[in-house]
Amino acid sequence: MGGVEGGLVLLKDQKGRAFLVRLRPGGVFHHHRGTVPHEAILEAGPGGRVQTHLGEPLSVHRPTLEEYVLHMKRSATPTYPKDASAILTLLDLAPGMRVLEAGTGSGGLTLFLARAVGPSGLVDTYEKRPHHLKQAVENVRAFWQADNIRFHEGSLEEASLEKEAYDGVALDLMEPWAVLGVAAEALKPDRFLVAYLPNITQALELIAKAEGLPLVLERVLEVGWREWEVRLPVAHPRFHQVAHTAFLVAFRKWKVS
């Protein structure tokens, strides 16, 4: 995971606003309430505090995976952490497993998958848009140092995949049905394929296209995540909530006899 010196820190101000910062020699962080040298942030370290030259207090943190994905540079809309967590559960991942992903996007879900399978596991991720793949590689390498991810430029349809080699498949594509046959063949029997889809029309089309393949529909989920604002003695739901993000469609593979 990203270190501190030469790595990433997350600064939070008094209003809870978060800022992802890569520390560098001679660097200065600019807040609308003043500046603070990177050396002071490094000296404070994770769990410490610094002040801008105008007296604004900032807390220093090592970014969690959730925080990093929400604040990293994006070339595409990332898989929200609430959905990524559900995908890991639906795929039933464990250390040492092999996972197939398409498309990589900004690399958010890739990071969740890589950490779930651990350094002894493997994630093969495919992205056909070069600029998205470039950003994803940069995002992933800035946070995750383990060498358990293989990036592939191209479509999964054109990939040469080993039969029944993967413990799970994650699809984040506009038309996942186009690669469904290839993905199903690469999936081990009795293991799971999960697709991330923005609207229910896509989900229904994917389910219809799965007919004739050795895949049985397990469930269709829409993940809710309701945050609360607590300022004692008052508590109420936050006014700005992340409501609908996507539908998760999960299949289990039958054994082909």
Long-range contacts (C-beta under 8 A, 24 or more apart in sequence): 1-62, 1-143, 1-144, 1-145, 2-62, 2-63, 2-68, 2-142, 2-143, 2-145, 4-42, 4-45, 4-46, 4-62, 5-42, 7-142, 8-62, 8-63, 8-68, 8-142, 8-143, 9-41, 9-46, 9-60, 9-61, 9-62, 9-63, 10-60, 10-61, 10-62, 10-63, 10-67, 10-68, 10-71, 11-41, 11-50, 11-58, 11-59, 11-60, 11-61, 12-58, 12-59, 12-61, 13-56, 13-57, 13-58, 14-56, 14-57, 18-67, 18-71, 19-71, 20-63, 20-67, 20-68, 20-71, 20-72, 22-142, 31-56, 31-58, 63-143, 65-111, 65-112, 65-115, 65-143, 68-111, 68-143, 69-108, 69-111, 69-112, 72-106, 72-107, 72-108, 72-139, 72-142, 72-143, 73-106, 73-135, 73-138, 73-139, 74-106, 74-135, 75-105, 75-106, 75-129, 75-131, 75-132, 75-134, 75-135, 75-136, 76-105, 76-106, 76-132, 77-105, 77-106, 78-105, 78-106, 78-108, 78-109, 79-105, 79-108, 79-109, 79-112, 79-172, 79-196, 79-246, 80-225, 80-242, 80-245, 80-246, 81-108, 81-112, 82-223, 82-225, 82-242, 82-245, 83-196, 83-223, 83-245, 83-246, 83-248, 84-108, 84-109, 84-112, 85-112, 86-221, 86-223, 86-248, 87-112, 87-170, 87-194, 87-196, 87-248, 88-112, 88-113, 88-116, 90-192, 90-194, 90-218, 90-219, 90-221, 90-248, 90-250, 91-116, 91-167, 91-168, 91-170, 91-192, 91-194, 92-168, 92-191, 92-192, 93-117, 93-167, 93-168, 95-120, 95-121, 96-120, 96-121, 97-121, 97-122, 97-167, 97-168, 98-122, 98-123, 98-124, 98-165, 98-166, 98-167, 98-168, 99-123, 99-124, 99-166, 99-167, 99-168, 99-169, 99-170, 100-124, 100-125, 100-126, 100-156, 100-161, 100-166, 100-168, 100-169, 100-170, 100-183, 100-186, 100-187, 101-125, 101-126, 101-169, 101-170, 101-171, 101-172, 102-126, 102-127, 102-155, 102-156, 102-170, 102-171, 102-172, 102-173, 102-179, 102-183, 103-127, 103-128, 103-129, 103-132, 103-172, 103-173, 104-132, 104-133, 104-136, 104-151, 105-132, 105-136, 105-172, 106-132, 106-135, 106-136, 106-139, 107-135, 107-136, 107-137, 107-139, 107-140, 108-139, 109-170, 109-172, 109-196, 110-136, 110-140, 110-149, 111-139, 111-140, 111-143, 111-144, 113-170, 114-140, 114-144, 114-146, 114-148, 114-149, 115-144, 117-148, 118-146, 118-148, 119-146, 119-147, 119-148, 120-148, 121-148, 122-148, 122-149, 122-150, 123-148, 123-149, 123-150, 124-150, 124-152, 124-166, 125-149, 125-150, 125-151, 125-152, 126-152, 126-153, 126-154, 126-155, 126-156, 126-159, 127-151, 127-152, 127-153, 128-153, 128-154, 128-155, 155-179, 156-182, 156-183, 157-182, 161-185, 161-186, 162-186, 164-188, 164-189, 166-191, 167-191, 168-192, 168-193, 168-194, 169-193, 169-194, 170-194, 170-195, 170-196, 171-195, 171-196, 172-196, 174-202, 176-202, 176-206, 177-205, 177-206, 177-209, 177-210, 180-206, 180-209, 180-210, 180-213, 180-215, 181-213, 184-213, 184-214, 184-215, 184-251, 184-253, 187-253, 188-253, 189-253, 189-254, 189-255, 189-256, 190-252, 190-253, 190-255, 191-252, 191-253, 192-218, 192-250, 192-251, 192-252, 192-253, 193-250, 193-251, 193-252, 193-253, 194-248, 194-249, 194-250, 194-251, 195-248, 195-249, 196-246, 196-247, 196-248, 197-246, 197-247, 197-248, 197-249, 198-245, 198-246, 198-247, 199-247, 200-247, 202-247, 203-247, 203-249, 206-249, 207-249, 210-251, 214-253, 214-254, 214-255, 214-256, 215-251, 215-252, 215-253, 215-254, 216-251, 216-252, 216-253, 216-254, 217-249, 217-250, 217-251, 218-250, 218-251, 218-252, 219-250, 220-247, 220-248, 220-249, 220-250, 221-247, 221-248, 221-250, 222-246, 222-247, 222-248, 223-248
